[in-house]
Amino acid sequence: MTFRLGIVFLWATFLFPPMIRAQVPTGRWEIVHTSGDNSAQTALYPGGFSTFLLSGGTGYTYGTFANSICVIDDEGYNVVPSWVGLGGNDYQISITVDNLGAAPNFSFIYTGTYALTPIPGDPSVSIPAISGTYVPMGDASACSSATESSPGNFVATFLPTISSGSASGSLDGFTTGGGSPFDSTVNATVTFSPPSSPGEMNGTVTLDSNPTFGGSACFATAGTTVNPLTINQSLSAQSGLTVQVYAEGFDPLGAPTTLVLDGYAANLYTTDTNTDPTANQISSSEWAAGAAIGEDNPDAGVTGVANDGTNSVMVLFYGVLGGACDTAGGADAPFHFISGKPHLHKHKKHHRRGDRLIANRDRVLASQR
């Protein structure tokens, strides 16, 4: 959904009650550095974090992911968010990183103001965001040149929590540089349910047909229907742009099998000459950029920013853990959010967001085999 400035206040009380009424910044935030990164960080992608802030000044640690080369590994509980209200619409968000001995520990302190913010690239549209300045505490010199006397700038885009509705797309064979895909494209639908805890994800994944990998069927069936896969809430997470789904089932012989969907809310645009080094190629001419200010692509025109602050399109990379199709993995034809009310409350080879997600996915799959 895109919110035009003229109608945003009509919908604000329905879509954004935690921010408008209670002035509590709970939910999904994509924090992006717009200045203050050093040359090593900017050569790859903008620094920042994907997080889910909870009531009471804490955050969902398991669902907090780093877009920072200062963080060696964010697959544990070592990236810890917290926040405090400073009065009115002003907030301070802290991200504390314990690099577990692999690099210096540090924190980023973000101080900013919540407002309905015009999107660069289409100022007729305003979305909820917190904008301000940040400073590193401790040794963050590997990624940042910001200091207390010369702080960096940031913008944190708010995205609605996913707790109902569904999204449909397909798991296809477009090369991603990570894993080998299914033998042929398989259409899939993710149906969302309210999770038991904020920051988690819940629901089911259904497949229109049984994918095969090297000629072997991947999942158990009842007759000709593929049995639905159940999303494991404790492993699945949503924060910032990031969506991680671990959908569990069995292969045809009864061996436990997990379909992992790891991706992000995205803008889609078409070009034969992409100039965004952090975008992901989805087809021969279609590209995806993050649906947040600072990770979108204003140079692509309105289509490069149209989905900012929404879950309208999700790019999901897939992988299989266990069973007959263990190690299968590929990209998707993007998933489009179909229905439901949003309940509100790592770059490698090509230096793109999806490459980082693929690397994270493959590392997690390898660690659980």
DRENDO-1510 file (C-alpha; in Angstrom, 1 decimal, always signed):
<recs>
REC; n; res; u; v; w
REC; 1; MET; +0.0; +0.0; +0.0 .
REC; 2; THR; +1.2; +3.5; -0.8 .
REC; 3; PHE; -0.1; +6.4; +1.2 .
REC; 4; ARG; -0.6; +9.8; -0.5 .
REC; 5; LEU; +0.0; +12.8; +1.6 .
REC; 6; GLY; -3.6; +14.0; +1.1 .
REC; 7; ILE; -5.2; +10.9; +2.7 .
REC; 8; VAL; -2.5; +9.8; +5.1 .
REC; 9; PHE; -4.0; +11.4; +8.1 .
REC; 10; LEU; -7.4; +9.7; +7.3 .
REC; 11; TRP; -5.7; +6.3; +7.5 .
REC; 12; ALA; -3.1; +7.1; +10.2 .
REC; 13; THR; -5.3; +6.2; +13.2 .
REC; 14; PHE; -6.1; +2.8; +11.6 .
REC; 15; LEU; -2.7; +1.9; +10.3 .
REC; 16; PHE; -0.3; +3.5; +12.8 .
REC; 17; PRO; -2.1; +3.7; +16.3 .
REC; 18; PRO; +1.0; +2.8; +18.4 .
REC; 19; MET; +2.9; +5.8; +17.0 .
REC; 20; ILE; +0.1; +8.3; +16.8 .
REC; 21; ARG; -1.8; +7.5; +20.0 .
REC; 22; ALA; +0.6; +6.0; +22.4 .
REC; 23; GLN; +3.8; +7.5; +21.1 .
REC; 24; VAL; +5.6; +4.2; +21.6 .
REC; 25; PRO; +7.9; +3.1; +18.7 .
REC; 26; THR; +7.1; -0.6; +18.9 .
REC; 27; GLY; +7.4; -2.7; +15.7 .
REC; 28; ARG; +9.7; -3.2; +12.7 .
REC; 29; TRP; +12.3; -0.5; +12.0 .
REC; 30; GLU; +14.9; -0.4; +9.2 .
REC; 31; ILE; +17.7; +1.9; +10.4 .
REC; 32; VAL; +19.8; +3.2; +7.5 .
REC; 33; HIS; +22.9; +5.4; +7.7 .
REC; 34; THR; +22.6; +8.3; +5.3 .
REC; 35; SER; +26.0; +9.7; +6.3 .
REC; 36; GLY; +28.9; +8.8; +8.7 .
REC; 37; ASP; +29.9; +5.5; +7.2 .
REC; 38; ASN; +33.5; +5.2; +6.2 .
REC; 39; SER; +34.7; +4.3; +2.7 .
REC; 40; ALA; +34.9; +0.6; +3.5 .
REC; 41; GLN; +31.3; +0.5; +4.5 .
REC; 42; THR; +30.0; +2.7; +1.7 .
REC; 43; ALA; +31.8; +0.6; -0.9 .
REC; 44; LEU; +29.5; -2.2; +0.0 .
REC; 45; TYR; +26.1; -0.9; +1.2 .
REC; 46; PRO; +24.7; +1.6; +3.7 .
REC; 47; GLY; +25.3; +0.8; +7.3 .
REC; 48; GLY; +22.5; +0.2; +9.7 .
REC; 49; PHE; +20.3; -2.5; +11.3 .
REC; 50; SER; +17.0; -4.3; +10.9 .
REC; 51; THR; +15.2; -4.5; +14.3 .
REC; 52; PHE; +11.9; -5.1; +16.1 .
REC; 53; LEU; +11.4; -2.8; +19.1 .
REC; 54; LEU; +9.2; -4.0; +21.9 .
REC; 55; SER; +7.3; -2.1; +24.5 .
REC; 56; GLY; +9.1; -1.2; +27.7 .
REC; 57; GLY; +12.3; +0.0; +26.0 .
REC; 58; THR; +13.6; -3.4; +24.8 .
REC; 59; GLY; +13.8; -5.1; +21.4 .
REC; 60; TYR; +13.6; -8.6; +19.9 .
REC; 61; THR; +17.3; -9.7; +19.9 .
REC; 62; TYR; +16.8; -12.8; +17.9 .
REC; 63; GLY; +15.1; -10.8; +15.1 .
REC; 64; THR; +17.8; -8.0; +14.9 .
REC; 65; PHE; +20.1; -8.2; +11.9 .
REC; 66; ALA; +23.1; -6.1; +11.0 .
REC; 67; ASN; +23.8; -4.2; +7.8 .
REC; 68; SER; +27.2; -3.4; +9.0 .
REC; 69; ILE; +30.7; -4.7; +8.4 .
REC; 70; CYS; +31.6; -3.9; +12.0 .
REC; 71; VAL; +29.4; -6.9; +13.0 .
REC; 72; ILE; +31.2; -10.2; +12.4 .
REC; 73; ASP; +28.2; -12.5; +12.9 .
REC; 74; ASP; +24.6; -11.5; +13.7 .
REC; 75; GLU; +23.1; -15.0; +13.8 .
REC; 76; GLY; +23.2; -15.2; +17.6 .
REC; 77; TYR; +21.9; -13.0; +20.4 .
REC; 78; ASN; +24.8; -10.7; +20.2 .
REC; 79; VAL; +23.1; -7.6; +18.6 .
REC; 80; VAL; +20.9; -6.1; +21.2 .
REC; 81; PRO; +18.4; -3.3; +20.6 .
REC; 82; SER; +16.9; -0.9; +23.2 .
REC; 83; TRP; +15.1; +2.4; +23.1 .
REC; 84; VAL; +13.9; +5.3; +25.3 .
REC; 85; GLY; +11.4; +8.1; +24.7 .
REC; 86; LEU; +12.9; +11.6; +25.1 .
REC; 87; GLY; +9.6; +13.4; +25.2 .
REC; 88; GLY; +7.1; +14.2; +22.5 .
REC; 89; ASN; +8.0; +12.5; +19.2 .
REC; 90; ASP; +11.7; +12.2; +20.1 .
REC; 91; TYR; +13.4; +8.8; +20.7 .
REC; 92; GLN; +16.8; +7.3; +21.3 .
REC; 93; ILE; +17.5; +3.8; +19.9 .
REC; 94; SER; +20.6; +1.9; +20.9 .
REC; 95; ILE; +22.1; -1.1; +19.1 .
REC; 96; THR; +24.8; -2.8; +21.2 .
REC; 97; VAL; +27.1; -5.4; +19.6 .
REC; 98; ASP; +29.1; -8.0; +21.3 .
REC; 99; ASN; +31.4; -9.4; +18.6 .
REC; 100; LEU; +32.2; -12.4; +20.9 .
REC; 101; GLY; +36.0; -11.8; +20.7 .
REC; 102; ALA; +36.2; -11.7; +16.9 .
REC; 103; ALA; +36.3; -7.9; +16.7 .
REC; 104; PRO; +35.9; -4.9; +19.0 .
REC; 105; ASN; +32.5; -4.5; +20.8 .
REC; 106; PHE; +30.6; -1.2; +20.2 .
REC; 107; SER; +27.2; +0.5; +20.2 .
REC; 108; PHE; +25.4; +2.9; +17.9 .
REC; 109; ILE; +23.2; +5.5; +19.6 .
REC; 110; TYR; +20.5; +6.9; +17.3 .
REC; 111; THR; +18.6; +10.1; +18.4 .
REC; 112; GLY; +15.8; +11.3; +16.2 .
REC; 113; THR; +12.3; +12.5; +15.8 .
REC; 114; TYR; +9.3; +10.5; +14.5 .
REC; 115; ALA; +7.3; +12.1; +11.7 .
REC; 116; LEU; +5.4; +11.3; +8.6 .
REC; 117; THR; +8.3; +11.7; +6.2 .
REC; 118; PRO; +8.2; +12.5; +2.4 .
REC; 119; ILE; +10.0; +9.8; +0.4 .
REC; 120; PRO; +13.0; +11.1; -1.6 .
REC; 121; GLY; +12.2; +10.3; -5.2 .
REC; 122; ASP; +8.4; +10.8; -4.7 .
REC; 123; PRO; +7.8; +13.6; -2.2 .
REC; 124; SER; +4.0; +13.3; -2.7 .
REC; 125; VAL; +4.1; +10.2; -0.5 .
REC; 126; SER; +4.9; +10.3; +3.2 .
REC; 127; ILE; +5.6; +7.3; +5.4 .
REC; 128; PRO; +6.3; +6.9; +9.2 .
REC; 129; ALA; +10.0; +7.3; +9.9 .
REC; 130; ILE; +12.4; +8.4; +12.6 .
REC; 131; SER; +15.2; +10.8; +11.4 .
REC; 132; GLY; +18.1; +12.2; +13.2 .
REC; 133; THR; +21.8; +11.7; +14.1 .
REC; 134; TYR; +23.8; +8.9; +15.5 .
REC; 135; VAL; +27.2; +8.4; +17.2 .
REC; 136; PRO; +29.3; +5.2; +17.7 .
REC; 137; MET; +30.4; +4.3; +21.2 .
REC; 138; GLY; +33.4; +2.0; +21.5 .
REC; 139; ASP; +35.5; +1.0; +18.5 .
REC; 140; ALA; +33.4; +1.1; +15.3 .
REC; 141; SER; +36.3; +2.4; +13.1 .
REC; 142; ALA; +36.0; -0.6; +10.8 .
REC; 143; CYS; +32.7; +0.8; +9.4 .
REC; 144; SER; +32.2; +4.3; +10.7 .
REC; 145; SER; +33.8; +7.8; +10.6 .
REC; 146; ALA; +31.1; +9.4; +12.8 .
REC; 147; THR; +32.2; +10.9; +16.1 .
REC; 148; GLU; +30.4; +12.7; +19.0 .
REC; 149; SER; +31.6; +16.0; +17.6 .
REC; 150; SER; +30.7; +15.0; +14.0 .
REC; 151; PRO; +27.8; +12.6; +14.2 .
REC; 152; GLY; +26.3; +10.7; +11.2 .
REC; 153; ASN; +22.8; +11.0; +10.0 .
REC; 154; PHE; +20.2; +8.2; +9.8 .
REC; 155; VAL; +16.6; +7.5; +8.8 .
REC; 156; ALA; +14.6; +4.6; +10.3 .
REC; 157; THR; +11.7; +3.5; +8.2 .
REC; 158; PHE; +8.7; +1.8; +9.9 .
REC; 159; LEU; +7.1; -1.3; +8.4 .
REC; 160; PRO; +3.8; -2.8; +9.5 .
REC; 161; THR; +4.0; -6.1; +11.5 .
REC; 162; ILE; +2.8; -9.1; +9.5 .
REC; 163; SER; +0.2; -11.1; +11.4 .
REC; 164; SER; -2.6; -11.8; +8.9 .
REC; 165; GLY; -3.3; -12.0; +5.2 .
REC; 166; SER; -1.2; -13.9; +2.7 .
REC; 167; ALA; +1.5; -13.5; +0.0 .
REC; 168; SER; +1.8; -15.5; -3.2 .
REC; 169; GLY; +4.7; -15.9; -5.5 .
REC; 170; SER; +6.9; -18.7; -7.0 .
REC; 171; LEU; +10.1; -20.5; -6.1 .
REC; 172; ASP; +12.0; -20.5; -9.4 .
REC; 173; GLY; +15.4; -21.4; -10.9 .
REC; 174; PHE; +16.8; -17.9; -11.5 .
REC; 175; THR; +20.5; -18.1; -10.5 .
REC; 176; THR; +21.4; -16.3; -7.2 .
REC; 177; GLY; +24.9; -17.5; -6.6 .
REC; 178; GLY; +23.8; -19.6; -3.7 .
REC; 179; GLY; +22.5; -23.2; -3.9 .
REC; 180; SER; +21.0; -25.2; -6.8 .
REC; 181; PRO; +17.3; -24.5; -7.5 .
REC; 182; PHE; +14.3; -26.9; -7.8 .
REC; 183; ASP; +14.1; -28.7; -11.1 .
REC; 184; SER; +11.2; -26.4; -12.2 .
REC; 185; THR; +9.3; -23.4; -10.9 .
REC; 186; VAL; +6.7; -24.0; -8.1 .
REC; 187; ASN; +4.0; -21.6; -7.1 .
REC; 188; ALA; +3.7; -21.0; -3.3 .
REC; 189; THR; +1.5; -19.1; -0.9 .
REC; 190; VAL; +2.5; -18.0; +2.6 .
REC; 191; THR; -0.6; -17.5; +4.9 .
REC; 192; PHE; +0.1; -15.5; +8.0 .
REC; 193; SER; -1.4; -15.8; +11.5 .
REC; 194; PRO; -0.8; -13.8; +14.7 .
REC; 195; PRO; +2.5; -14.9; +16.3 .
REC; 196; SER; +2.6; -15.8; +20.0 .
REC; 197; SER; +5.3; -13.2; +20.6 .
REC; 198; PRO; +6.1; -9.8; +18.9 .
REC; 199; GLY; +8.8; -10.1; +16.3 .
REC; 200; GLU; +8.1; -13.8; +15.5 .
REC; 201; MET; +6.1; -15.1; +12.4 .
REC; 202; ASN; +3.4; -17.7; +12.3 .
REC; 203; GLY; +1.3; -19.4; +9.7 .
REC; 204; THR; +1.6; -22.0; +6.9 .
REC; 205; VAL; +3.3; -22.4; +3.5 .
REC; 206; THR; +1.3; -24.2; +0.8 .
REC; 207; LEU; +2.8; -25.3; -2.6 .
REC; 208; ASP; +0.7; -25.7; -5.7 .
REC; 209; SER; +2.7; -28.7; -6.8 .
REC; 210; ASN; +5.4; -30.9; -5.3 .
REC; 211; PRO; +8.9; -29.5; -6.2 .
REC; 212; THR; +11.5; -31.9; -7.3 .
REC; 213; PHE; +15.3; -31.7; -6.9 .
REC; 214; GLY; +17.5; -33.9; -9.0 .
REC; 215; GLY; +14.3; -35.8; -9.9 .
REC; 216; SER; +13.3; -36.5; -6.3 .
REC; 217; ALA; +10.1; -35.2; -4.8 .
REC; 218; CYS; +10.7; -32.9; -1.9 .
REC; 219; PHE; +7.6; -33.0; +0.4 .
REC; 220; ALA; +5.0; -35.4; +1.6 .
REC; 221; THR; +1.6; -35.4; -0.1 .
REC; 222; ALA; -1.9; -36.5; +0.6 .
REC; 223; GLY; -3.0; -37.9; -2.7 .
REC; 224; THR; -1.9; -35.2; -5.2 .
REC; 225; THR; -1.9; -32.4; -2.7 .
REC; 226; VAL; +1.3; -31.3; -1.0 .
REC; 227; ASN; +0.9; -31.2; +2.8 .
REC; 228; PRO; +1.0; -27.6; +4.1 .
REC; 229; LEU; +4.3; -26.7; +5.9 .
REC; 230; THR; +3.9; -25.1; +9.4 .
REC; 231; ILE; +6.0; -22.0; +10.2 .
REC; 232; ASN; +8.1; -22.5; +13.3 .
REC; 233; GLN; +7.4; -19.4; +15.3 .
REC; 234; SER; +10.5; -19.6; +17.5 .
REC; 235; LEU; +12.9; -19.7; +14.5 .
REC; 236; SER; +11.0; -17.3; +12.2 .
REC; 237; ALA; +11.4; -13.6; +12.6 .
REC; 238; GLN; +10.4; -10.2; +11.1 .
REC; 239; SER; +12.3; -7.0; +11.7 .
REC; 240; GLY; +13.0; -3.9; +9.6 .
REC; 241; LEU; +12.7; -5.0; +6.0 .
REC; 242; THR; +13.8; -8.6; +6.8 .
REC; 243; VAL; +11.5; -11.6; +6.8 .
REC; 244; GLN; +12.8; -15.1; +7.8 .
REC; 245; VAL; +10.4; -18.0; +7.6 .
REC; 246; TYR; +11.2; -21.6; +8.7 .
REC; 247; ALA; +8.4; -23.8; +7.4 .
REC; 248; GLU; +8.5; -27.4; +8.6 .
REC; 249; GLY; +7.2; -30.6; +7.2 .
REC; 250; PHE; +8.3; -34.0; +5.9 .
REC; 251; ASP; +9.7; -35.5; +2.7 .
REC; 252; PRO; +7.8; -38.4; +1.0 .
REC; 253; LEU; +9.6; -41.0; +3.2 .
REC; 254; GLY; +8.8; -39.1; +6.5 .
REC; 255; ALA; +12.1; -37.4; +7.0 .
REC; 256; PRO; +11.9; -33.9; +8.7 .
REC; 257; THR; +12.3; -31.2; +6.0 .
REC; 258; THR; +12.3; -27.4; +6.4 .
REC; 259; LEU; +11.7; -24.9; +3.7 .
REC; 260; VAL; +13.6; -21.7; +4.6 .
REC; 261; LEU; +12.4; -18.4; +3.0 .
REC; 262; ASP; +14.8; -15.5; +3.7 .
REC; 263; GLY; +14.2; -12.1; +2.2 .
REC; 264; TYR; +13.0; -8.6; +2.5 .
REC; 265; ALA; +10.3; -6.1; +1.6 .
REC; 266; ALA; +11.2; -4.6; -1.8 .
REC; 267; ASN; +10.6; -2.1; -4.6 .
REC; 268; LEU; +10.6; -3.6; -8.1 .
REC; 269; TYR; +11.7; -1.8; -11.2 .
REC; 270; THR; +12.6; -2.7; -14.8 .
REC; 271; THR; +15.8; -1.7; -16.5 .
REC; 272; ASP; +18.3; -3.1; -18.9 .
REC; 273; THR; +21.1; -0.9; -17.4 .
REC; 274; ASN; +20.9; -1.2; -13.6 .
REC; 275; THR; +23.0; +1.4; -11.8 .
REC; 276; ASP; +22.2; +0.4; -8.2 .
REC; 277; PRO; +25.0; -1.7; -6.9 .
REC; 278; THR; +23.0; -3.0; -3.9 .
REC; 279; ALA; +19.9; -4.1; -5.9 .
REC; 280; ASN; +19.1; -7.8; -6.6 .
REC; 281; GLN; +18.4; -9.0; -10.1 .
REC; 282; ILE; +15.1; -10.9; -10.1 .
REC; 283; SER; +14.9; -11.6; -13.9 .
REC; 284; SER; +16.7; -10.6; -17.0 .
REC; 285; SER; +15.4; -7.0; -16.7 .
REC; 286; GLU; +13.7; -6.8; -13.3 .
REC; 287; TRP; +15.5; -5.6; -10.1 .
REC; 288; ALA; +14.6; -5.3; -6.4 .
REC; 289; ALA; +15.7; -2.6; -4.0 .
REC; 290; GLY; +14.8; -2.4; -0.3 .
REC; 291; ALA; +11.5; -0.8; +0.6 .
REC; 292; ALA; +13.0; +1.7; +3.0 .
REC; 293; ILE; +14.4; +5.2; +2.7 .
REC; 294; GLY; +18.1; +4.9; +2.0 .
REC; 295; GLU; +17.9; +1.4; +0.6 .
REC; 296; ASP; +15.4; +2.1; -2.2 .
REC; 297; ASN; +16.4; +3.4; -5.6 .
REC; 298; PRO; +15.1; +7.0; -6.4 .
REC; 299; ASP; +17.2; +6.9; -9.6 .
REC; 300; ALA; +14.8; +4.3; -11.0 .
REC; 301; GLY; +11.9; +6.8; -10.7 .
REC; 302; VAL; +8.7; +6.3; -8.8 .
REC; 303; THR; +8.8; +2.5; -9.1 .
REC; 304; GLY; +12.1; +2.5; -7.3 .
REC; 305; VAL; +10.5; +3.9; -4.1 .
REC; 306; ALA; +6.8; +3.1; -4.5 .
REC; 307; ASN; +6.7; +0.4; -1.9 .
REC; 308; ASP; +8.7; +2.1; +0.8 .
REC; 309; GLY; +7.3; +1.4; +4.3 .
REC; 310; THR; +5.0; -1.4; +3.1 .
REC; 311; ASN; +5.0; -5.2; +2.7 .
REC; 312; SER; +3.4; -5.0; -0.8 .
REC; 313; VAL; +6.2; -7.0; -2.4 .
REC; 314; MET; +8.6; -9.5; -0.7 .
REC; 315; VAL; +11.7; -11.0; -2.4 .
REC; 316; LEU; +12.3; -14.4; -0.8 .
REC; 317; PHE; +15.3; -16.6; -1.4 .
REC; 318; TYR; +14.6; -20.2; -0.6 .
REC; 319; GLY; +16.6; -23.2; +0.7 .
REC; 320; VAL; +15.8; -26.7; +2.0 .
REC; 321; LEU; +17.1; -28.3; +5.1 .
REC; 322; GLY; +16.9; -32.0; +5.5 .
REC; 323; GLY; +15.0; -34.7; +3.6 .
REC; 324; ALA; +15.2; -35.8; +0.0 .
REC; 325; CYS; +15.9; -32.2; -1.3 .
REC; 326; ASP; +18.5; -31.2; +1.3 .
REC; 327; THR; +20.7; -28.3; -0.1 .
REC; 328; ALA; +18.3; -27.1; -2.7 .
REC; 329; GLY; +18.1; -23.3; -2.9 .
REC; 330; GLY; +17.4; -20.5; -5.3 .
REC; 331; ALA; +15.4; -17.2; -5.8 .
REC; 332; ASP; +11.8; -16.4; -6.4 .
REC; 333; ALA; +9.3; -14.6; -8.6 .
REC; 334; PRO; +8.5; -11.9; -5.9 .
REC; 335; PHE; +5.7; -12.6; -3.5 .
REC; 336; HIS; +2.9; -10.0; -3.5 .
REC; 337; PHE; +0.9; -9.3; -0.3 .
REC; 338; ILE; -2.7; -10.2; -1.0 .
REC; 339; SER; -4.9; -9.4; +2.0 .
REC; 340; GLY; -5.1; -8.8; +5.7 .
REC; 341; LYS; -4.7; -5.9; +8.0 .
REC; 342; PRO; -1.1; -5.2; +9.2 .
REC; 343; HIS; -1.2; -5.3; +13.0 .
REC; 344; LEU; +1.0; -2.4; +14.2 .
REC; 345; HIS; +2.4; -2.2; +17.5 .
REC; 346; LYS; +25.1; -10.3; +4.0 .
REC; 347; HIS; +26.5; -8.7; +1.1 .
REC; 348; LYS; +29.2; -11.0; -0.5 .
REC; 349; LYS; +30.1; -11.5; -4.1 .
REC; 350; HIS; +28.1; -8.7; -5.7 .
REC; 351; HIS; +27.7; -6.5; -2.6 .
REC; 352; ARG; +23.9; -6.8; -2.7 .
REC; 353; ARG; +21.4; -7.2; +0.1 .
REC; 354; GLY; +20.3; -10.6; -1.3 .
REC; 355; ASP; +23.8; -11.9; -1.4 .
REC; 356; ARG; +24.1; -11.3; +2.4 .
REC; 357; LEU; +20.7; -13.0; +3.0 .
REC; 358; ILE; +21.8; -15.9; +0.9 .
REC; 359; ALA; +25.1; -16.2; +2.8 .
REC; 360; ASN; +23.2; -16.0; +6.1 .
REC; 361; ARG; +20.7; -18.6; +4.9 .
REC; 362; ASP; +23.4; -21.0; +3.7 .
REC; 363; ARG; +25.4; -20.6; +7.0 .
REC; 364; VAL; +22.3; -21.3; +9.1 .
REC; 365; LEU; +21.4; -24.3; +7.0 .
REC; 366; ALA; +24.9; -25.7; +7.2 .
REC; 367; SER; +25.0; -25.2; +11.0 .
REC; 368; GLN; +21.8; -27.2; +11.4 .
REC; 369; ARG; +22.7; -30.1; +9.2 .
</recs>
